[in-house]
Amino acid sequence: MIAVHFGAGNIGRGFIGALLSGAGYEVYFADINKDVIDALNEKGKYEVRLASDEFESFIVSGVKGINSNENQEEVIAKIAEADLITTAVGPNILKFVAKTIALGLKEKKTEANVIACENMIGGTDHLKSEIFKHLNEEERHSVSELIGFPNSAVDRIVPIQENEDLLSVSVEPFFEWVIEQSKAKGNMPSIQGVTYVDDLIPYIERKLFTVNTGHAVTAYAGYQKGLATVKEAIEDTEVRRLVEGALNETSMLLVKEYGFDEGEHLNYVKKIIARFENKHISDEVTRVGRSPKRKLGFDDRLVAPARRLLEKGISPDDLAAGIAACLKYDFDKDEEAVEIQQLIQAKGISGALQEVSQLPENHPLIGLVEEKYHKL
């Protein structure tokens, strides 16, 4: 089996590439980083270390690299052979790799699947739309007959790191990769650690409203108390209480809407909070809290669960306090944080929140957040 993976960075090597290699794929990393690609071809393997007290590590072997900038034709030829094409390049880069993928898919004679492993909802759908921009109607039909485009949800923290060996990478022990089997073509292979589901939305929202919500509330509440890292923040009694309260609220929503087993979901929440406590992962609250305007979006990690709870007659008090802390996030090196402070000065708290989140005027969440804002 052959897999072409776009993105030879830490996530690509330490997460997706490692799992594919372990499942028996011959993995070809496509990337523009010449040093990394040359090192992959020279060594054909690399070390993955787990960021935990046990200091476990393992070797990923049977891997090769292709410079997608200098050797595009080689990437295209390998895609034509591949059983699986994956990406971990960042949502904004998908449009730049789409043309190369399209050219490779045009040459395919056998079934394959394309999966975007990005931190975004509907990542593969987005990648497919970008790929189809480079195909005519006949080519789109042909590709659609042979190629599956399942969405996926991925979750693994890669700590900030500097390693002597260019290819070595440290990752947290916890990971999750869920793939939408209903949109796949052919029989997807068994990949240890991968869960196949027919409906991905519950798992996307479980991750968004637990990992991302918890991370955001930890960062913004920690920043308000002058704490530098996520670990310091989650160990603060007041911050932890707020995070646990916010995740208790999102848990009520997820269990009600998707029927997750309450006990299993509680264990999932405990695992997520334990990840924030990992002393081997140094994450600054200003990195986790960056781009607060995006994180206050109508369908994003803070506002979405809060407004949906209100629709069910449940007051999201701790989520509202997390939103208030986000509005107070005034880190001057974050462009979006500066814009929010300017909006508050010009339009007040309610006006700023309404504009950023696109909530309707006089939505009950706005008043609840303003009340919490003045108490912080």
C-alpha positions in Angstrom: 0.0 0.0 0.0 1.2 3.5 -0.8 0.3 6.7 0.9 1.3 10.2 -0.2 1.1 12.7 2.7 1.4 16.5 2.1 3.2 18.1 5.0 6.4 16.7 6.6 6.2 18.9 9.6 5.9 17.7 13.2 2.2 16.8 13.0 2.8 15.0 9.6 5.7 13.0 10.9 4.6 12.5 14.5 1.0 11.7 14.0 -0.4 10.9 10.5 2.8 9.6 8.9 3.6 7.5 12.0 0.1 5.8 12.0 0.2 5.2 8.3 3.6 3.6 8.5 2.5 1.5 11.4 -0.4 0.2 9.3 1.9 -1.0 6.6 1.8 1.9 4.2 4.9 3.0 2.2 4.7 6.7 3.1 5.9 9.4 0.8 6.0 12.8 2.4 5.5 15.7 0.0 6.9 19.1 1.2 8.8 22.2 0.1 11.2 22.0 3.0 14.4 20.8 1.2 16.3 20.0 4.4 13.6 17.7 5.8 13.0 16.0 2.5 16.7 15.3 2.0 17.0 14.0 5.5 14.0 11.6 5.0 15.5 10.2 1.8 19.0 9.9 3.4 17.8 8.1 6.6 14.4 6.5 5.6 13.3 6.6 9.2 12.9 8.9 12.2 12.2 8.8 16.0 8.9 9.8 17.6 9.1 10.5 21.3 6.1 10.6 23.6 5.9 13.7 25.9 5.3 11.8 29.1 7.1 10.8 32.3 7.9 7.4 30.8 9.9 8.9 27.9 8.8 6.2 25.5 9.9 6.4 21.9 9.6 4.4 18.6 11.1 4.4 15.2 9.0 5.2 12.1 10.6 3.5 9.1 9.9 2.9 5.4 9.4 6.6 4.7 10.6 8.7 1.8 10.3 12.4 0.8 9.5 14.2 -2.4 10.3 17.9 -2.8 6.9 19.2 -4.1 8.4 22.5 -5.2 11.2 21.0 -7.2 9.8 17.6 -8.3 6.1 18.2 -8.8 6.0 15.5 -11.6 7.3 12.9 -9.2 4.5 13.8 -6.7 1.9 13.6 -9.4 3.2 10.2 -10.5 3.2 8.9 -6.9 -0.4 10.1 -6.4 -1.4 8.1 -9.5 -0.1 5.0 -7.7 -1.3 5.8 -4.2 -4.1 4.1 -2.2 -4.4 7.1 0.1 -3.5 10.8 -0.1 -3.5 12.8 3.1 -2.7 16.3 4.2 -1.5 18.1 7.4 -0.5 21.5 6.0 -2.9 23.9 7.6 -6.3 25.0 6.3 -4.8 28.1 4.5 -2.4 25.9 2.5 -4.9 23.4 1.1 -5.5 25.6 -2.0 -1.8 25.5 -2.8 -1.5 21.7 -2.8 -4.9 21.1 -4.5 -3.6 21.6 -8.1 -0.9 18.9 -7.6 -3.4 16.5 -6.1 -5.8 17.2 -9.0 -3.2 16.4 -11.6 -2.4 13.2 -9.8 -6.0 12.1 -9.5 -6.6 12.6 -13.2 -4.1 9.8 -13.9 -5.5 7.3 -11.5 -7.0 4.0 -12.7 -7.8 2.5 -9.3 -9.8 3.5 -6.2 -8.2 5.7 -3.6 -9.2 8.1 -0.8 -8.2 11.7 -0.1 -8.3 12.8 3.5 -7.5 16.3 4.9 -6.2 15.9 8.4 -6.6 19.6 9.4 -7.9 21.4 12.4 -11.1 22.5 10.7 -14.6 21.3 10.2 -15.2 19.8 6.7 -11.5 19.9 5.8 -11.8 17.3 3.1 -14.9 18.9 1.6 -12.9 22.1 1.4 -9.9 20.4 -0.2 -12.2 18.6 -2.7 -13.7 21.9 -3.8 -10.2 23.3 -4.3 -9.2 20.2 -6.3 -12.2 20.4 -8.5 -11.4 23.9 -9.5 -8.5 22.4 -11.5 -10.7 19.7 -13.2 -13.2 20.0 -16.1 -16.7 18.5 -15.9 -15.6 15.2 -17.4 -12.6 14.9 -15.1 -14.7 15.7 -12.1 -17.1 12.9 -13.0 -14.2 10.4 -13.5 -12.5 11.4 -10.2 -15.8 11.2 -8.3 -16.3 7.6 -9.6 -12.9 6.4 -8.3 -11.9 8.7 -5.4 -13.4 8.9 -2.0 -13.2 12.2 0.0 -14.0 11.4 3.6 -13.8 14.1 6.2 -11.9 13.5 9.4 -11.4 14.8 12.9 -7.8 14.9 14.3 -6.5 15.7 17.7 -3.0 15.6 19.0 -0.9 18.2 20.7 2.7 18.7 19.5 4.7 20.7 22.0 7.1 23.5 21.0 10.4 21.9 20.6 14.0 22.0 19.3 15.7 18.8 18.5 19.3 18.0 17.5 18.0 15.5 15.0 16.0 17.4 12.3 13.5 14.5 11.9 13.0 13.5 15.5 9.7 14.8 16.9 8.0 14.8 20.3 4.2 14.4 20.6 1.7 13.9 23.4 0.7 10.3 24.1 -3.1 11.1 23.5 -4.4 11.2 20.0 -7.6 10.8 18.1 -8.2 10.3 14.4 -11.9 9.8 13.3 -12.7 9.2 9.7 -16.0 9.5 7.9 -16.4 6.0 6.4 -19.6 6.7 4.6 -17.7 8.9 2.1 -14.8 6.5 1.5 -14.2 4.4 -1.6 -13.3 0.7 -1.3 -12.3 -1.0 1.9 -10.4 1.3 4.2 -7.5 -0.6 6.0 -7.3 -1.1 9.7 -5.1 1.7 11.1 -4.4 1.3 14.8 -5.9 4.3 16.7 -8.3 5.3 13.8 -12.0 5.2 14.4 -14.4 4.9 11.4 -17.8 6.4 11.7 -20.8 7.0 9.4 -21.6 10.4 10.9 -18.6 12.6 11.8 -20.5 15.6 13.2 -20.9 14.3 16.7 -17.2 13.6 17.0 -16.2 16.9 15.5 -18.4 18.8 17.9 -17.2 16.6 20.8 -13.7 17.6 20.1 -14.5 21.3 19.4 -16.7 21.7 22.4 -14.4 19.9 24.8 -10.7 20.2 23.7 -11.0 23.5 22.0 -13.5 25.1 24.4 -11.5 23.9 27.4 -8.2 25.1 25.9 -9.7 28.5 25.1 -11.3 29.0 28.5 -8.1 27.9 30.3 -6.0 30.4 28.2 -8.3 33.4 28.5 -9.0 32.9 32.2 -5.3 32.2 32.9 -4.3 35.4 31.0 -6.6 37.4 33.2 -4.7 36.1 36.3 -1.3 36.8 34.8 -0.4 33.1 34.3 2.0 32.3 31.4 1.2 28.7 30.4 -1.8 26.4 30.1 -0.3 24.1 32.8 0.0 27.0 35.2 -3.5 28.1 34.4 -5.2 24.7 34.8 -3.5 24.3 38.2 -5.0 27.5 39.5 -8.0 26.8 41.6 -10.3 29.5 40.2 -9.3 28.8 36.5 -9.8 25.1 36.9 -13.3 25.6 38.4 -14.3 27.8 35.5 -12.9 25.3 32.9 -14.6 22.3 34.6 -17.9 24.3 34.8 -17.7 25.2 31.1 -17.0 21.6 30.1 -19.8 20.4 32.3 -22.1 22.7 30.3 -20.8 21.5 26.9 -21.1 18.0 28.2 -24.8 18.5 28.9 -25.2 19.8 25.3 -23.3 16.9 23.7 -25.0 14.2 25.7 -28.5 15.7 24.9 -27.9 16.2 21.2 -25.8 13.2 20.2 -26.6 10.6 22.9 -23.0 10.1 24.0 -22.9 7.8 27.0 -22.7 10.1 30.0 -20.1 8.0 31.9 -17.8 7.6 28.8 -18.1 11.2 28.0 -17.1 12.2 31.6 -14.0 10.0 31.2 -13.2 11.8 27.9 -13.5 15.2 29.6 -11.1 14.0 32.4 -8.6 12.9 29.8 -8.7 16.3 28.1 -8.1 18.2 31.3 -5.3 15.9 32.2 -3.7 16.8 28.8 -3.7 20.5 29.9 -1.7 19.4 33.0 1.1 17.7 31.0 4.3 19.2 32.3 6.1 18.0 29.1 4.0 20.2 26.9 4.8 23.9 27.4 2.1 25.9 25.8 1.8 29.7 26.4 -1.7 31.0 27.0 -1.1 33.7 24.4 -0.5 31.0 21.7 -3.6 29.0 22.7 -5.6 32.2 23.0 -4.5 33.8 19.7 -7.1 34.9 17.1 -9.9 35.6 19.6 -12.3 37.0 17.0 -12.3 33.7 15.2 -12.8 31.8 18.5 -15.8 34.0 19.2 -17.5 33.0 15.9 -21.2 32.1 15.8 -20.4 28.4 15.2 -17.1 28.2 17.1 -16.0 26.8 20.5 -17.4 29.4 22.9 -20.5 31.0 21.4 -22.0 28.0 19.6 -22.4 25.7 22.7 -23.6 28.7 24.8 -26.3 29.8 22.4 -27.5 26.2 21.8 -27.8 25.6 25.6 -29.9 28.8 25.9 -32.1 27.4 23.2 -32.7 24.4 25.4 -33.5 26.6 28.4 -30.1 26.0 30.1 -28.1 29.1 31.3 -24.4 28.7 30.2 -23.0 30.7 33.1 -19.4 29.4 32.9 -19.3 29.5 29.1 -20.5 33.1 29.3 -17.7 33.9 31.8 -15.2 32.3 29.4 -16.5 34.5 26.6 -16.2 37.5 28.8 -12.6 36.6 29.6 -12.0 36.3 25.8 -13.4 39.8 25.3 -11.0 41.1 28.0 -8.0 39.4 26.3 -5.9 42.5 25.4 -2.6 40.9 24.4 -1.1 43.7 22.3 0.9 41.4 20.0 -2.4 39.7 18.8 -4.0 41.7 16.0 -7.4 40.3 16.6 -7.2 41.0 20.4 -6.4 44.6 19.6 -9.3 44.9 17.2 -11.7 43.6 19.8 -10.5 46.2 22.4 -11.0 48.9 19.7 -14.6 47.5 19.1 -15.3 47.6 22.8 -14.2 51.2 23.0 -16.3 52.2 20.0 -19.4 50.0 20.5 -19.4 48.8 24.1 -19.2 45.2 25.3 -22.6 44.2 23.8 -22.0 45.9 20.5 -18.5 44.3 20.2 -19.7 40.8 21.0 -22.6 41.1 18.6 -20.4 42.2 15.7 -17.7 39.6 16.3 -20.1 36.7 16.9 -22.9 37.7 14.5 -25.4 37.1 17.3 -28.8 38.7 16.7 -29.5 42.0 18.5 -30.7 41.5 22.0 -29.8 37.8 22.0 -29.9 36.7 25.7 -26.3 35.5 25.6 -25.1 39.1 25.0 -26.6 40.3 28.2 -25.3 37.3 30.2 -21.8 37.9 28.9 -21.9 41.6 29.7 -22.9 40.7 33.3 -20.0 38.3 33.6 -17.6 40.8 32.0 -18.2 43.4 34.7 -17.6 40.7 37.4 -14.2 39.7 36.1 
